[in-house]
Amino acid sequence: MSLRNYLILCAAGSLLTVLVLLLSPSIGEAIEGALIAFLSANAT
């Protein structure tokens, strides 16, 4: 995979994630909960 395609894929994934968080509160809360659990488990 070329660098250009990789950057496009990352940008599209980021944009999709932001749109899901903004437009679907229940999914956003689930993602937020999973992220907080992950960060608290790995905090030292």
C-alpha positions as a printed Julia matrix, in Angstrom:
44×3 Matrix{Float64}:
   0.0    0.0    0.0
   1.43   3.34  -0.98
   1.78   6.21   1.46
  -0.87   8.23  -0.38
  -3.45   5.44  -0.13
  -2.6    4.9    3.54
  -3.1    8.59   4.34
  -6.42   8.64   2.48
  -7.55   5.55   4.4
  -6.57   7.1    7.75
  -8.33  10.37   6.93
 -11.49   8.56   5.83
 -11.49   6.42   8.98
 -11.03   9.46  11.2
 -13.8   11.38   9.46
 -16.16   8.41   9.69
 -15.42   8.0   13.41
 -16.09  11.68  14.1
 -19.36  11.59  12.16
 -20.54   8.49  14.02
 -19.71  10.13  17.36
 -21.62  13.27  16.42
 -24.65  11.7   14.77
 -25.24   8.62  16.92
 -25.04   9.37  20.66
 -25.52   5.77  21.79
 -22.64   4.47  19.68
 -20.57   7.48  20.75
 -21.14   6.67  24.41
 -20.17   3.03  23.84
 -16.95   4.05  22.1
 -16.22   6.58  24.84
 -16.78   3.96  27.53
 -14.48   1.48  25.79
 -11.8    4.15  25.37
 -11.98   5.17  29.04
 -11.81   1.52  30.12
  -8.79   0.94  27.88
  -6.98   4.02  29.13
  -7.7    3.31  32.79
  -6.52  -0.29  32.42
  -3.24   0.82  30.87
  -2.53   3.78  33.17
   0.53   3.38  35.32
